[in-house]
Amino acid sequence: MTDGLNRRSFLTATAAAGLSPLAIGAMPQKPAGAKSPVIVASGNGFPYLDEAMESIRGGADPLDAAIELVAHVEADPNDHSVGYGGVPNEDGVVELDSAVMHGPTHSAGAVASIRDIMHPAAVARLVMRRTKHVLLVGEGAKRFALAHGFKEENLLTDEARQIWLRAKEQQGGYWVPAPPEEVAANIRAEATDLTTGTIHVSALDTHGDLGCVTTTSGWGMKIPGRVGDSPILGAGLYLDNAVGSCGSTGLGEINLLNCASYLIVDEMRRGKQVKDALVAALKHIADVTSRNPRYRGEGGRPNYGVTFYAVSKDGQYAGANMVGGASMAVHDGNEAKMVDCVPIFE
């Protein structure tokens, strides 16, 4: 599936749902202003930052620009943590989660455990715009998407199916692994260390308005129906248009236990600079999770990965992660670049 076809599929779906690809409905497009826009994202958003920044400079709503950015990753069969090509649950079914927040109206929408729909972020936007709800799940979310013109598609690629199959075989029982020489190295590696990634994007436009989106296929081989932090407001993402925006990738259960994205934005609201807010929140999370042996490794160090990406109302940005090195994708209005995140534990 080429990128051109992926983009065409996304634009067709949004048009069928009564949306232009960069239309928030009641929110009019605004002319470019004097403030410098900023986009922050997880690393898999880097290739599409220039396009998203061009949209914002052209007057697009920041949420719409963010959703169009993540649509590329949702449609990429080579990203096994998001959308089409995501590693499936333990039954071999791809289930997707997504949430969006819109700063100027402080509104939001989300979908969880949605199947057979390639662009859950765009569906989440429709939940925000076309319902009085915030979160739709499972079959109901799928029916809602189909009612608005989204196309039903098989999201399980052959490579993701092979990763799933290898993981099933490694569990033992009646499944017998294929000889190593018959399995590609990347398939063996991913089946052993199942993808738990995601994509998050927070965007600040030329008028100081914010929008953010998180979208994922979740933890590979998860129990069917598992929902992580990505579609949960305050956990996988959160924004306050007067303060800033934050989102996350990594082990979602940690953010669910700590309402982590809300915590970071609240630290910013209380006066902390972006980096300091991230560090304070991660130290708090490390402290409270150290009480649970499930999340405590050698020497009491966290045994999980989680990374946060944040931007403030005035254009400050930073990223921070719990363990080891990580980087984030940033467009500061002048150029797209990768920026190191601050590690809490080296």
Steps between C-alpha positions, in 0.01 A plus 500: 500500500664826389499821701297665224233235528505519879449874489227467240320243719518734800378802303218297347389379843502844653316645203238225523459588865416857414846639572760670292837352598581819690161605632388497860142582416384804693857631538586729208847494349711786625756710315863459598596714796822628652567228756737217416319165477646183651430131443633229731462129430633156571783406268282321246338833416823659378461433123172694491584806711570732206163421342316554827680830562411616150135427577515700823674791331221490241241555772401143582366421844777339708294189572425445132868534410591251774238249384617519140857442620414185694288373209826430313621278785159333545523396134864386511524118499858520624407662832386202707372711788243717322206434267540288187772243564475524878581183693163341587357378828545140612208393276673646194269803471628858471325727751567874493470782755512876448408829662505865396471828691422842358632796694277793393180315593647271769323210335612145436411170339633147522456144378629179655527139381374601157556241226523515119527882481841631391473856633370497859629854567263641239218295652586641844466850353154407373403375846598845624312685226196286431399351836432612855742232621876494542589129470358223280632145518504174310220413260315822577801707398532302178131542411530872568799521262323304227192719534719800421653348189820342628605190310514157665847354438707202611781659704703183552794501259687182416808616693295584812330160468839329493611690811180389672549141387859488627390644835227234528754227425736627769226464759530123478207264526395348169668768289833387352747769385628496144874440451693827551626502140139515379421816695633845413723656766274801551200272551684300767615819672160668506323185613741478795484870593146593405440856385339728757541829314251769405500840332421823680487851349441832677475810284506873585376729223585859408229634733608302804227238470573134569388162369624151575447140395622156606435187296621142540443131442607442859698223656565213258334172605285681756189339647213582261323812617803640687498879496815694578551865578483638146121554484469611862501875561749601767698178459626466142450868419364821644495869419382827643498776240610754762796288612633235261469150360657164585487145372679173546627176352608188686332279758146635517410334827747730678322809370160357589619449857629857527289721267845598381429741213258697714757505779759654268266769366396578857864540601533748213186679618660539842793683344759238414693523175423217258813293570464543876134393483596185312778411741283563808222281364733216403667503842157480662401212273824316576441543871142372511558211260803384702250371756373243249741211424343465156661829398819482706822366355848445636594745773148637506538663158191512277489201266280672240537763233288815474575825316321836510492781245375845597463853368389808691270783397803725445683247280736332746542130432675202653493124520587268786508125550526265793796278412785540253535715193215616280432779256202697377407659168461878502420769249576835662359709216835514325602139453415140580749332731550221749554612860631292790259426782604539863547156662404454866706179528803457275 
